[in-house]
Amino acid sequence: MCEFYDPTVNNSCREPIAEQVGDKRHANFCGYLQPAVDAYTLQDESRISAARSELNELFDIQSTSAAHALSSEADATKQKLEQLFGRDDKEQD
């Protein structure tokens, strides 16, 4: 997942002064670790969608109405907290 990782060079790292990692199965540290931009790519979004549908069905959740209800409840709770601590809409950033 590091942008310097390259199995074709010595030590599998393009950073020339990085220490060699002897035991790659256990935790280790590298001060040069830079996450690669393309380290993670979503393979199949249909599987995620199918799993989400199954969970919604299992817990009897209607996706749009449940999300709206949670959003409305969160907004109401936030408004009550802001009133409690004396912060009104005019003071918000």
PAPAVO-565844 format. One record per residue: residue number from 1; residue in one letter; x, y, z of N, C-alpha, C in turn. Coordinates in steps of 0.1 Angstrom, whole numbers, always signed. Each point is the difference from the previous one (the first is absolute). Example, Ala and Ser with C-alpha at 12.3 -4.5 7.8 and 13.67 -1.06 7.14 Angstrom:
BEGIN
R:i:aa:n_X:n_Y:n_Z:ca_X:ca_Y:ca_Z:c_X:c_Y:c_Z
R:1:A:+132:-57:+78:-9:+12:+0:+9:+12:+0
R:2:S:-4:+11:-7:+9:+11:+0:-8:+11:+8
***
This chain:
BEGIN
R:i:aa:n_X:n_Y:n_Z:ca_X:ca_Y:ca_Z:c_X:c_Y:c_Z
R:1:M:+8:-12:+0:-8:+12:+0:+9:+13:+0
R:2:C:+13:-2:+1:+9:+12:+0:+4:+3:-14
R:3:E:+1:+13:-3:+4:+4:-14:+14:-4:-3
R:4:F:+8:-2:+10:+14:-4:-2:+2:-15:-2
R:5:Y:-11:-8:+2:+1:-15:-1:+3:-4:-15
R:6:D:+10:-8:-2:+3:-4:-13:+7:-13:+1
R:7:P:-6:-12:-3:+6:-13:+2:+12:-2:-10
R:8:T:+2:+9:-10:+11:-3:-9:+13:+7:+5
R:9:V:+0:+7:+10:+13:+6:+5:+4:-6:+13
R:10:N:+13:+2:+4:+5:-5:+13:-8:+4:+11
R:11:N:-3:-9:+9:-8:+3:+13:-14:+3:-3
R:12:S:-5:-1:-13:-14:+3:-4:-4:+14:+3
R:13:C:+10:+9:+0:-3:+14:+3:+8:+9:-8
R:14:R:-6:+10:-6:+7:+10:-9:+7:+11:+9
R:15:E:-3:+0:+13:+6:+10:+8:+14:-6:+4
R:16:P:+11:+7:-4:+13:-6:+1:+5:-2:+15
R:17:I:-4:+8:+9:+5:-1:+13:-10:-6:+10
R:18:A:-10:-6:-4:-10:-7:+9:+7:-13:+5
R:19:E:-3:-3:+12:+5:-12:+6:-8:-12:-5
R:20:Q:+7:-11:-1:-6:-12:-5:-10:-6:+11
R:21:V:-11:-5:-4:-10:-6:+9:+3:-15:+0
R:22:G:+5:-5:+11:+3:-14:+1:-12:-9:+2
R:23:D:-9:+4:+8:-12:-9:+3:-12:+8:-4
R:24:K:-5:-3:-12:-12:+7:-5:-13:-5:+5
R:25:R:+0:-10:+8:-12:-5:+6:-4:+7:+13
R:26:H:+9:+7:+6:-3:+7:+12:+1:+15:-2
R:27:A:-5:+7:+10:+0:+15:-1:+14:+5:-2
R:28:N:+1:+10:-9:+13:+6:-2:-2:+15:-3
R:29:F:+10:+8:-1:-1:+14:-2:+9:+5:-11
R:30:C:-5:+9:-8:+8:+6:-11:-3:+15:+0
R:31:G:+10:+8:+2:-2:+14:+0:-3:+6:-14
R:32:Y:+2:-8:-10:-2:+5:-14:-13:-4:-6
R:33:L:-8:-7:+8:-13:-5:-5:-9:+12:-6
R:34:Q:-3:-2:-12:-9:+10:-7:-11:-8:-7
R:35:P:-12:+0:+5:-11:-8:-6:-1:+4:-15
R:36:A:-1:-11:-8:-1:+2:-15:-14:+5:-3
R:37:V:-2:+8:-10:-13:+6:-4:-9:-11:-4
R:38:D:+5:-10:-7:-8:-11:-5:+1:-13:+8
R:39:A:+3:+2:+13:+2:-11:+9:-13:-9:+1
R:40:Y:-11:+6:+0:-13:-7:+1:-9:+4:-12
R:41:T:-5:-10:-7:-10:+3:-10:-12:-10:+3
R:42:L:-12:+6:-1:-12:-8:+2:-2:-10:-11
R:43:Q:-1:-12:+3:+0:-11:-10:-14:-1:-6
R:44:D:-10:-2:+9:-13:-3:-5:-11:+6:+9
R:45:E:-5:+11:-5:-10:+8:+8:-14:-8:+1
R:46:S:-2:-9:-9:-13:-7:+0:-1:-9:+13
R:47:R:+12:-5:+4:+0:-9:+12:-3:+8:+12
R:48:I:+5:+13:+1:-3:+8:+11:-15:+4:+0
R:49:S:-5:+3:-11:-14:+3:-1:-9:-12:+4
R:50:A:+4:-12:-5:-8:-11:+4:+1:-3:+15
R:51:A:+11:+1:+6:+2:-2:+14:-8:+10:+8
R:52:R:+0:+13:-4:-7:+10:+7:-15:-3:-1
R:53:S:-5:-4:-12:-14:-4:-1:-4:-11:+9
R:54:E:+9:-10:+1:-3:-12:+9:-1:+5:+15
R:55:L:+9:+8:+4:+0:+5:+13:-12:+9:+3
R:56:N:-4:+8:-9:-12:+8:+1:-12:-9:+1
R:57:E:-1:-11:-7:-11:-9:+0:+0:-8:+13
R:58:L:+12:-4:+5:+2:-7:+12:-5:+8:+12
R:59:F:+3:+13:+0:-4:+8:+11:-13:+8:-3
R:60:D:-6:-3:-11:-13:+7:-4:+2:+15:+0
R:61:I:+9:+4:-8:+3:+15:-1:-3:+4:-14
R:62:Q:-8:+10:-2:-2:+6:-13:+10:+11:-1
R:63:S:+9:-1:-10:+12:+8:-1:-2:+15:+0
R:64:T:-9:+5:-8:-2:+14:-1:-7:+6:+12
R:65:S:-11:-6:+4:-7:+5:+12:+8:-1:+13
R:66:A:+7:-11:+1:+8:-2:+12:+12:+10:+1
R:67:A:+6:+3:-11:+11:+10:-1:-6:+14:+3
R:68:H:-11:+3:-5:-7:+13:+2:-3:+1:+15
R:69:A:-6:-11:+6:-4:+1:+14:+12:+2:+9
R:70:L:+11:-7:-3:+12:+2:+8:+6:+14:-2
R:71:S:+0:+5:-12:+5:+13:-3:-9:+11:+8
R:72:S:-13:-2:+0:-9:+9:+7:+2:+0:+15
R:73:E:+2:-12:+5:+2:-2:+14:+14:+6:+4
R:74:A:+10:-2:-8:+13:+6:+3:-1:+15:-1
R:75:D:-7:+6:-9:-1:+14:-1:-7:+6:+12
R:76:A:-11:-7:+4:-7:+5:+12:+8:-1:+13
R:77:T:+8:-11:+1:+9:-1:+12:+10:+11:+0
R:78:K:+6:+3:-12:+10:+10:-1:-6:+14:+4
R:79:Q:-12:+2:-5:-6:+13:+3:-3:+1:+15
R:80:K:-4:-10:+7:-2:+0:+14:+13:+3:+8
R:81:L:+11:-6:-5:+13:+2:+7:+4:+14:-2
R:82:E:-2:+6:-12:+4:+13:-3:-8:+10:+9
R:83:Q:-13:-3:+2:-8:+9:+8:+5:-1:+15
R:84:L:+3:-12:+4:+4:-3:+13:+13:+8:+4
R:85:F:+10:+0:-10:+12:+7:+2:+0:+14:-5
R:86:G:-11:+6:-4:-1:+14:-3:+5:+3:-14
R:87:R:+1:-9:-9:+6:+3:-13:-12:+1:-10
R:88:D:-2:+11:-6:-11:+1:-10:+6:+0:-14
R:89:D:-9:+0:-10:+5:-1:-14:+9:+12:-4
R:90:K:-2:+11:+6:+7:+12:-4:+15:-1:+3
R:91:E:+4:-8:+11:+13:-1:+4:+8:-11:-7
R:92:Q:-6:-8:-8:+6:-12:-7:+10:+5:-10
R:93:D:+11:-7:-3:+9:+3:-10:-4:-3:-14
***
